[in-house]
Amino acid sequence: IVFFFFFSCRLVGSEMCIRDRSGTGFVNTPDADPALDLARAWGRRILVAAQTSELGLAQIGGARVPDHSRLEETVARTVQAGVAWGRRDHAERAALLDAVAARLDSHRARLIEVLISETGATLSEAARDVGAAVDAARWHAVLARGLGDVRGARYAPPRLLSLIHLSEPTRRQARSCMPSFA
């Protein structure tokens, strides 16, 4: 199946409004316009914060697995969660993917700050990565909703998904894992 997307844009005040003309409900996350003073000020605040940022450090420490038995427990819990996810119907998965997109979007500045401080990404690279992660979650929510219309379709999620990417961490990981959640 091939989808074609057509968007119409118009300026309303200082904000860009984007309309979906594809009928799917999917609209790409608009990029910040560097021509706007407000967008430049937002970017400067992120760049200044990234210079001394400690965001994400607690999560890194909390994610450390100290020994083999803890690793086994973590993998077993993850497999159980994958099985439970697979029991959800397509509409519930779609709603949860929309919630993931909204959560990522609401933490956009913080995620960009972490990407800049931890990976050395530029502001535009980090913003593009976070936007792509939001788009991946939204797009796969659209696809999950559509599964209800496919006769004979059966969702068969992986029991365990492991992603390791050394470059473009947010964009590639989101694009890699979101199909499994749809």
C-alpha positions as CSV (number, residue, x, y, z in Angstrom):
1,I,0.0,0.0,0.0
2,V,1.4,3.4,-1.0
3,F,0.2,6.5,0.8
4,F,0.6,10.0,-0.6
5,F,0.4,12.9,1.7
6,F,-0.6,16.4,0.7
7,F,-0.4,19.3,3.1
8,S,-1.6,22.8,2.8
9,C,0.1,25.5,4.9
10,R,-0.9,29.0,5.8
11,L,0.5,31.5,8.3
12,V,-1.8,32.5,11.1
13,G,-0.2,35.2,13.2
14,S,3.2,33.8,14.0
15,E,2.2,30.1,13.9
16,M,2.1,27.7,10.9
17,C,-1.1,25.7,10.5
18,I,-0.7,22.5,8.7
19,R,-3.8,20.6,7.4
20,D,-3.9,16.9,6.6
21,R,-5.2,16.3,3.1
22,S,-4.3,12.7,3.0
23,G,-7.3,11.6,5.1
24,T,-5.1,9.6,7.5
25,G,-4.9,12.2,10.3
26,F,-1.1,12.2,10.2
27,V,0.7,15.6,10.0
28,N,4.5,16.0,10.3
29,T,5.8,17.9,13.3
30,P,6.6,21.4,12.0
31,D,10.2,22.6,12.4
32,A,10.9,25.8,14.4
33,D,11.3,28.7,11.9
34,P,14.7,30.3,12.6
35,A,13.4,33.5,11.0
36,L,11.2,34.1,14.0
37,D,12.6,35.8,17.0
38,L,10.7,33.5,19.4
39,A,12.2,30.4,17.8
40,R,15.7,31.8,17.9
41,A,15.3,32.8,21.6
42,W,14.0,29.2,22.3
43,G,17.0,27.7,20.6
44,R,19.4,30.0,22.4
45,R,18.0,28.9,25.8
46,I,18.4,25.3,24.9
47,L,22.0,25.8,23.7
48,V,22.9,27.7,26.9
49,A,21.3,25.0,29.1
50,A,23.1,22.2,27.1
51,Q,26.5,23.6,28.0
52,T,26.1,22.5,31.7
53,S,23.2,20.1,31.4
54,E,22.9,17.2,33.7
55,L,19.5,16.1,32.4
56,G,19.5,12.4,31.7
57,L,22.3,11.5,34.2
58,A,19.9,10.1,36.8
59,Q,18.2,7.9,34.1
60,I,21.6,6.6,33.0
61,G,22.5,5.7,36.5
62,G,19.1,4.1,37.1
63,A,19.4,2.0,34.0
64,R,22.7,0.4,35.0
65,V,22.3,-3.3,35.6
66,P,24.8,-4.4,38.3
67,D,24.8,-8.1,37.8
68,H,23.7,-11.1,35.7
69,S,20.8,-12.0,37.9
70,R,19.3,-8.5,37.6
71,L,19.8,-8.6,33.9
72,E,17.9,-11.9,33.7
73,E,15.0,-10.4,35.8
74,T,14.9,-7.3,33.6
75,V,14.7,-9.4,30.4
76,A,12.0,-11.6,31.9
77,R,9.9,-8.6,32.9
78,T,10.4,-7.1,29.5
79,V,9.3,-10.3,27.7
80,Q,6.2,-10.3,30.0
81,A,5.5,-6.7,29.1
82,G,5.8,-7.6,25.4
83,V,3.2,-10.4,25.7
84,A,0.9,-8.0,27.6
85,W,1.3,-5.4,24.9
86,G,0.4,-7.9,22.2
87,R,-2.9,-8.6,23.9
88,R,-4.0,-5.0,23.5
89,D,-6.3,-4.3,20.6
90,H,-5.3,-2.0,17.7
91,A,-7.3,1.0,19.0
92,E,-5.7,0.9,22.4
93,R,-2.2,0.6,20.9
94,A,-2.9,3.6,18.7
95,A,-4.1,5.7,21.7
96,L,-0.9,4.7,23.6
97,L,1.3,5.6,20.6
98,D,-0.5,9.0,20.4
99,A,0.2,9.5,24.1
100,V,3.9,8.6,23.5
101,A,4.0,11.2,20.7
102,A,2.4,13.8,22.9
103,R,4.8,13.1,25.8
104,L,7.8,13.3,23.5
105,D,6.5,16.6,22.1
106,S,5.8,18.1,25.5
107,H,9.5,17.4,26.5
108,R,10.9,18.5,23.2
109,A,13.2,21.2,24.6
110,R,14.6,18.9,27.3
111,L,15.2,16.1,24.8
112,I,17.0,18.4,22.5
113,E,19.1,19.7,25.4
114,V,20.1,16.1,26.3
115,L,21.0,15.3,22.7
116,I,23.1,18.3,22.3
117,S,24.9,17.9,25.6
118,E,25.4,14.1,25.3
119,T,26.1,13.6,21.6
120,G,27.4,16.9,20.4
121,A,24.5,17.3,18.0
122,T,23.8,20.7,16.6
123,L,20.5,22.4,17.6
124,S,19.0,21.7,14.1
125,E,20.1,18.0,14.2
126,A,18.8,17.4,17.7
127,A,15.5,19.2,16.9
128,R,15.1,17.2,13.7
129,D,15.8,13.9,15.6
130,V,13.2,14.7,18.3
131,G,10.7,15.8,15.6
132,A,11.3,12.5,13.8
133,A,10.6,10.5,17.0
134,V,7.3,12.4,17.5
135,D,6.4,11.8,13.9
136,A,7.3,8.0,14.1
137,A,5.0,7.6,17.1
138,R,2.1,9.5,15.5
139,W,2.5,7.7,12.1
140,H,2.5,4.3,13.7
141,A,-0.6,5.2,15.7
142,V,-2.3,5.9,12.4
143,L,-1.2,2.6,11.1
144,A,-2.3,0.8,14.3
145,R,-5.8,2.3,13.9
146,G,-5.9,1.1,10.3
147,L,-5.3,-2.5,11.3
148,G,-8.9,-2.8,12.4
149,D,-9.9,-2.4,8.7
150,V,-7.6,-5.1,7.4
151,R,-9.5,-8.4,7.1
152,G,-7.6,-11.3,8.6
153,A,-4.8,-9.1,10.0
154,R,-3.3,-10.4,13.2
155,Y,-0.9,-8.5,15.4
156,A,2.2,-10.5,16.3
157,P,4.6,-8.3,18.3
158,P,8.1,-9.3,19.1
159,R,8.4,-10.6,22.7
160,L,11.7,-8.7,23.1
161,L,13.1,-5.8,21.1
162,S,16.6,-4.6,21.5
163,L,17.9,-1.5,19.6
164,I,21.5,-0.3,19.5
165,H,22.3,2.7,17.4
166,L,25.4,4.8,17.8
167,S,24.4,7.7,15.6
168,E,21.2,9.8,15.5
169,P,20.0,8.1,18.6
170,T,16.5,9.4,18.8
171,R,15.4,9.3,15.2
172,R,16.7,5.9,14.3
173,Q,15.6,4.2,17.5
174,A,12.1,5.7,17.2
175,R,11.8,4.6,13.6
176,S,13.1,1.2,14.4
177,C,10.9,0.4,17.4
178,M,7.6,2.1,16.6
179,P,6.5,-0.4,14.0
180,S,6.7,-3.1,16.6
181,F,4.3,-1.2,18.8
182,A,1.7,-0.5,16.1
